[in-house]
Amino acid sequence: MTEAQPIASLLGDTTGDAGLRTWRVGDAPALLAAWNDPEIARWNGVPPEPSVELATKWLTGASRQTTGSPSVDVVLVDDSDEILGEIGFVIDRQRQVAEVGFWVGGAHRRRGVGSRLLTAARQLAPALELERAFAISETENEAAIALLGACGWPEVATTTSKRRAFLLPAPKPA
């Protein structure tokens, strides 16, 4: 494993531009809004009693993530720095495998944000030294299943009828 680097060093400067960036402690109101979005809460793990205080605590940890962290979370922002969605990795460092999760803010759905997040996952995986990554979706989450398929994530067999699994495609050569 190479020396851990801050996640921000992989993303470049997005000041004034749309793109990926790390979470910031000042994003607590945006994170709280996401946690309170019924669709995000339905398909993603959110705290049972979300608050600005809890969001601030979570963001303090997220702002310290490195390429060696057990989890990595980044957001996609527009040119005004509004958060459009998030892509996250929960990483098993011994096996060099990660589960990828994502969400798109309600006002930004069906505008290509999800595709951009899944493309970002493909681009970040090598820097995170992952040999493999996958996404798991509840069978009823038709939007996520359609998006993963449209973005070229091949479906793989699972041991349950309630969830479907998709592999992260290999990175595209530069």
C-alpha positions in Angstrom: 0.0 0.0 0.0 1.3 3.4 -0.9 1.4 6.2 1.6 -2.1 7.6 2.4 -3.0 10.9 0.8 -5.8 13.4 1.6 -8.8 12.6 -0.6 -8.8 16.2 -1.8 -5.5 15.7 -3.5 -7.1 13.2 -5.9 -10.0 15.6 -6.8 -8.3 18.8 -7.8 -9.6 22.3 -7.2 -13.3 22.8 -7.9 -13.6 26.3 -6.6 -16.1 28.1 -8.8 -16.5 24.9 -11.0 -18.7 21.9 -11.0 -17.0 18.7 -9.9 -16.1 16.4 -7.1 -14.9 17.6 -3.7 -14.6 16.3 -0.2 -17.3 17.0 2.4 -16.7 20.1 4.6 -17.9 20.7 8.1 -19.9 23.7 6.8 -21.9 21.3 4.6 -23.9 20.2 7.7 -27.2 21.8 6.5 -26.9 20.1 3.1 -26.1 16.7 4.7 -29.1 17.1 7.1 -31.3 17.9 4.1 -30.1 14.8 2.4 -30.7 12.7 5.5 -34.2 14.1 5.7 -35.0 13.4 2.0 -37.5 10.4 2.1 -35.9 8.7 -1.0 -32.4 9.0 0.3 -33.5 7.7 3.7 -35.4 4.9 2.1 -32.4 3.4 0.3 -29.4 4.5 2.4 -28.4 4.3 6.0 -29.2 7.5 7.7 -29.3 8.3 11.4 -32.7 7.6 13.1 -32.8 11.1 14.5 -30.8 13.4 12.1 -29.6 16.8 13.4 -27.2 19.5 12.4 -25.1 18.5 15.4 -24.9 14.9 14.3 -24.2 16.0 10.7 -21.4 18.2 11.9 -19.9 15.4 13.9 -20.0 13.0 10.9 -18.6 15.7 8.6 -15.7 16.3 11.0 -14.6 12.7 10.5 -15.3 12.7 6.7 -13.2 15.8 6.2 -10.2 13.9 7.6 -10.5 10.9 5.2 -7.4 9.8 3.3 -6.8 7.2 0.6 -6.0 4.8 3.5 -9.3 5.4 5.4 -11.8 2.6 5.8 -14.4 4.7 4.2 -14.2 7.5 1.6 -17.0 9.9 0.7 -17.0 12.7 -1.9 -19.7 15.0 -3.2 -20.5 16.3 -6.6 -21.2 20.0 -6.6 -22.4 22.5 -9.2 -20.6 25.7 -10.1 -22.2 27.5 -7.1 -20.9 24.7 -4.8 -24.4 23.3 -4.2 -24.2 19.6 -3.4 -25.9 17.5 -6.1 -25.1 14.0 -4.7 -22.6 11.8 -3.0 -20.5 8.7 -3.8 -19.1 6.7 -1.0 -16.8 3.7 -0.5 -16.8 1.3 2.5 -13.4 -0.4 2.1 -12.1 -3.8 3.2 -8.4 -2.9 3.1 -7.2 -6.5 3.5 -9.2 -7.7 0.6 -8.9 -4.5 -1.4 -12.6 -4.5 -2.0 -15.2 -1.8 -1.5 -18.9 -1.5 -1.4 -20.0 1.6 -3.3 -23.0 3.6 -2.3 -24.5 6.8 -3.8 -27.4 9.2 -3.6 -28.6 12.1 -5.7 -30.4 15.1 -4.1 -34.1 15.3 -4.9 -33.9 18.5 -7.0 -31.1 17.0 -9.1 -32.5 13.6 -10.0 -32.8 12.6 -13.7 -30.2 15.1 -14.8 -27.1 12.9 -15.2 -25.8 13.4 -11.6 -26.0 9.7 -10.9 -24.0 8.8 -14.0 -21.4 11.3 -13.1 -21.1 9.8 -9.6 -20.7 6.3 -10.9 -18.1 7.5 -13.4 -16.3 9.1 -10.5 -16.3 5.8 -8.6 -14.6 4.2 -11.6 -12.0 6.9 -11.7 -11.3 6.9 -7.9 -11.1 3.1 -7.4 -7.4 2.8 -8.6 -6.2 5.6 -6.4 -7.9 3.9 -3.5 -6.0 0.7 -4.4 -9.1 -1.3 -4.9 -9.0 -4.6 -6.8 -12.7 -4.8 -6.9 -15.8 -2.7 -6.0 -19.4 -3.4 -6.1 -22.8 -1.8 -5.5 -25.8 -3.5 -3.8 -29.3 -2.3 -4.4 -32.6 -3.3 -3.0 -34.6 -5.1 -5.7 -37.4 -2.4 -5.4 -34.9 0.4 -6.1 -35.6 0.4 -9.8 -34.0 3.8 -10.4 -30.6 2.6 -9.0 -30.8 -0.7 -10.8 -31.5 1.0 -14.1 -28.7 3.6 -13.5 -26.1 0.9 -12.6 -27.0 -1.1 -15.7 -26.9 2.0 -18.0 -23.5 2.9 -16.6 -22.1 -0.5 -17.5 -21.9 -2.1 -14.1 -22.5 -5.8 -14.8 -25.0 -7.5 -12.5 -23.6 -10.5 -10.5 -25.4 -13.3 -8.7 -26.5 -12.8 -5.1 -27.7 -15.2 -2.4 -30.9 -13.2 -1.8 -33.9 -12.2 -3.8 -34.2 -8.9 -2.0 -31.0 -7.4 -3.2 -29.1 -7.2 -6.5 -25.3 -6.7 -6.9 -23.3 -5.0 -9.6 -19.5 -4.9 -10.1 -17.6 -1.7 -10.8 -16.3 -1.9 -14.4 -12.6 -1.8 -14.8 -11.2 1.7 -15.1 -11.0 3.0 -18.7 -7.4 3.4 -19.9 -6.2 7.0 -19.9 
